[in-house]
Amino acid sequence: MNWGDVGNWIKENAGTGAALVGSLLTGNIPGAVAAGVSLVSSATGTDDPEKAMAELKANPETLVALRKLAHEEQDSIRRHLQEMTRLKLEDEQKAHETTQETIRAGDRAEDRFIRWSRPGQSWASLLSCFAYISVSHSPNVEIVIALLTLPWAYAGLRQIGKGVDSLSGAMVKVKGK
C-alpha cells in the first residue's frame, strides 16, 4: 500500500473537508504529496500508509481530525493543487510543442524522402481505404477507420479521440440524469 491508495480512499470516503488532502496524496509533485502525508500523519499519529489507512477506517474521530486540519490548511492545500494543475498543463503544452516542432522539421527537411514521407503515407492509406471499400461487399468499420487514421492525422484531426471521449461522457451524464 502507498500514500496514493490512502489518498484515493480519503477522496471517496472522507467527505468534502478532507477530499483535498486525498488529492494531494494522489498527485505527482513531491512537495504536495509530502504536505498531504504530513496532514494525514498529524491526524492518525503515524507516517506509515498502511497504519494510517487502518486508523482512518477504524476511528471516525480520525476523519474529524483530518477534516479540521484540512480546514485549517485549506489555503496551503489549494496552492499545492494549483501548482499540480499548472505543472500538468505545462507538461501537456510542452509535449504538444515538441510534436508540432517534429512535424514542422519533417516538412522543412531538405531530403525529399523525409519531406514527402508523411503526405505519401497518408495518400497511400487513403487510396488503400478507397480500394478496400470498393472491392469489399461489406467493409469492416474497424478496418476503414484504421486505414483512415493516417489521413486524418495528417489533416490535423489528431485530437478527435478527446472530443469523442468528452461527447460520450456528456451523453452518460444526460442519461444518468
C-alpha positions in Angstrom: 0.0 0.0 0.0 1.2 3.5 -0.7 0.1 7.1 0.0 -1.8 7.3 -3.3 -4.1 4.4 -2.1 -4.7 6.3 1.1 -5.4 9.5 -0.9 -7.9 7.7 -3.1 -9.7 6.3 -0.1 -9.8 9.7 1.5 -11.3 11.3 -1.6 -14.0 8.6 -1.8 -14.8 8.4 2.0 -13.7 11.4 4.0 -16.1 14.0 2.7 -15.5 17.4 1.2 -13.5 18.7 4.0 -10.7 16.2 3.6 -11.0 15.3 -0.1 -8.5 18.0 -0.9 -5.9 16.1 1.3 -6.7 13.0 -0.8 -5.9 15.0 -3.9 -2.6 16.0 -2.6 -1.7 12.4 -1.8 -2.6 11.2 -5.4 -0.6 14.0 -7.1 2.8 13.8 -8.6 4.5 16.8 -7.0 6.7 15.6 -4.1 6.0 18.8 -2.1 2.3 18.4 -2.4 2.4 14.7 -1.5 4.6 15.5 1.5 2.1 18.1 2.6 -0.7 15.5 2.4 1.3 12.9 4.2 2.0 15.5 6.9 -1.7 16.2 7.4 -2.6 12.5 7.5 0.2 11.7 9.8 -0.9 14.5 12.2 -4.4 13.2 12.2 -3.5 9.5 12.5 -0.3 9.6 14.5 1.6 7.5 12.1 3.7 8.1 8.9 3.1 4.5 7.6 0.4 4.4 4.9 -1.0 1.0 6.0 -1.3 2.1 9.6 -2.7 5.4 8.6 -5.3 3.7 6.4 -6.3 1.3 9.2 -6.6 4.2 11.6 -8.8 6.2 9.2 -11.1 3.2 8.6 -11.3 2.2 12.2 -11.7 5.5 14.0 -14.2 8.1 12.8 -12.6 10.7 15.1 -9.5 10.5 13.0 -11.5 11.6 10.0 -12.9 14.5 12.0 -9.4 15.5 13.0 -8.3 15.3 9.4 -11.2 17.5 8.2 -10.2 20.0 10.9 -6.6 20.0 9.8 -7.6 20.3 6.2 -9.9 23.3 7.0 -7.0 25.0 8.9 -4.6 24.4 6.0 -7.1 25.0 3.2 -5.2 27.9 1.6 -1.9 25.9 1.6 -3.7 22.8 0.1 -5.3 24.8 -2.6 -1.9 26.4 -3.5 -0.4 22.9 -3.8 -3.3 21.7 -6.0 -3.0 24.8 -8.2 0.7 24.1 -8.6 0.0 20.5 -9.5 -2.5 21.6 -12.2 -0.1 24.3 -13.6 2.7 21.8 -13.9 0.4 19.2 -15.6 -0.8 21.8 -18.1 2.8 23.0 -18.8 3.8 19.4 -19.4 1.0 18.8 -21.8 1.8 22.1 -23.6 5.5 21.2 -23.9 4.6 17.7 -25.3 2.3 19.4 -27.9 5.0 21.9 -28.9 7.5 19.1 -29.3 5.2 17.2 -31.5 4.5 20.2 -33.6 8.1 21.1 -34.0 8.9 17.5 -35.0 6.3 17.7 -37.7 7.5 21.1 -38.9 11.1 19.8 -39.0 10.0 16.9 -41.3 8.0 19.3 -43.5 11.1 21.6 -43.8 13.6 18.8 -44.4 15.9 19.2 -47.4 15.8 15.5 -48.1 12.7 14.9 -50.3 12.2 11.4 -48.9 11.8 12.8 -45.4 9.7 15.7 -46.6 7.3 13.5 -48.6 7.0 10.6 -46.2 4.1 11.9 -44.1 2.0 13.0 -47.0 2.9 9.9 -49.0 1.9 7.6 -46.2 -1.4 9.5 -45.8 -2.2 9.3 -49.5 -1.3 5.6 -49.7 -3.5 4.9 -46.7 -6.4 6.9 -48.1 -6.2 5.2 -51.5 -6.0 1.8 -49.8 -9.2 2.7 -47.9 -11.0 3.6 -51.1 -9.8 0.4 -52.7 -10.8 -1.7 -49.7 -14.3 -0.1 -49.7 -14.7 -0.5 -53.5 -13.8 -4.2 -53.6 -15.4 -5.3 -50.3 -19.1 -6.3 -50.3 -19.4 -5.3 -46.7 -16.4 -3.3 -45.4 -15.4 -3.8 -41.8 -15.8 -0.4 -40.0 -12.7 -1.0 -37.8 -10.5 -1.6 -40.9 -11.9 1.5 -42.6 -11.1 3.6 -39.5 -7.6 2.1 -39.3 -6.9 2.9 -42.9 -8.2 6.5 -42.4 -6.1 7.1 -39.3 -3.0 8.4 -41.2 -5.0 10.8 -43.5 -7.0 12.1 -40.5 -3.8 12.7 -38.5 -2.1 14.4 -41.5 -5.2 16.6 -41.9 -4.9 17.7 -38.3 -7.6 15.6 -36.6 -5.1 14.2 -34.1 -7.2 15.1 -31.1 -10.5 13.7 -32.4 -10.5 11.0 -29.8 -10.6 13.6 -27.0 -13.7 15.1 -28.5 -15.4 11.7 -28.8 -14.5 10.9 -25.2 -15.9 14.1 -23.9 -19.0 13.7 -26.0 -19.6 10.2 -24.7 -19.0 11.4 -21.2 -21.6 14.1 -21.7 -24.1 11.5 -23.1 -23.6 9.3 -20.0 -24.3 12.3 -17.7 -27.5 13.2 -19.7 -28.7 9.5 -19.5 -28.0 9.3 -15.8 -29.9 12.5 -15.0 
